[in-house]
Amino acid sequence: MKRINLAIWIGLFIFGGLILQTFLQLELKKHGWDTRMEALGFISISAILYLICVILYQKGARFITYVLLFLIGVTATILAVMAPMLFQAY
């Protein structure tokens, strides 16, 4: 199996699990479709960025991939810390 196929399969399991977890944890009665669609939007954006990183890495642009992953990590950390201030509904 090629490396890119393995990375795509890993991504399918990761993001498929996140989607399943979103549907199991966010009950419609408590949170509604707005919260569920917001979570699914973030998951789909993350999946697209993961696919771009896999493709760039396989094309030989490893430095760009590392910089992109670093920026994604910093952004995720900042958003996790500042979520109560940014999203007052939570």
ChimeraX attribute file (.defattr): number of C-alpha atoms within 10 A of each C-alpha:
attribute: neighborCount
match mode: 1-to-1
recipient: residues
	/A:1	5
	/A:2	6
	/A:3	10
	/A:4	14
	/A:5	11
	/A:6	11
	/A:7	15
	/A:8	15
	/A:9	12
	/A:10	12
	/A:11	17
	/A:12	14
	/A:13	11
	/A:14	12
	/A:15	18
	/A:16	14
	/A:17	12
	/A:18	16
	/A:19	16
	/A:20	10
	/A:21	11
	/A:22	17
	/A:23	14
	/A:24	10
	/A:25	10
	/A:26	15
	/A:27	13
	/A:28	13
	/A:29	7
	/A:30	8
	/A:31	11
	/A:32	11
	/A:33	13
	/A:34	10
	/A:35	16
	/A:36	17
	/A:37	12
	/A:38	11
	/A:39	16
	/A:40	17
	/A:41	12
	/A:42	11
	/A:43	17
	/A:44	15
	/A:45	11
	/A:46	14
	/A:47	17
	/A:48	13
	/A:49	15
	/A:50	19
	/A:51	17
	/A:52	14
	/A:53	20
	/A:54	20
	/A:55	17
	/A:56	16
	/A:57	16
	/A:58	14
	/A:59	9
	/A:60	10
	/A:61	13
	/A:62	15
	/A:63	11
	/A:64	13
	/A:65	19
	/A:66	14
	/A:67	12
	/A:68	16
	/A:69	15
	/A:70	12
	/A:71	12
	/A:72	14
	/A:73	12
	/A:74	12
	/A:75	12
	/A:76	12
	/A:77	12
	/A:78	11
	/A:79	14
	/A:80	11
	/A:81	11
	/A:82	11
	/A:83	13
	/A:84	11
	/A:85	10
	/A:86	11
	/A:87	9
	/A:88	7
	/A:89	7
	/A:90	8
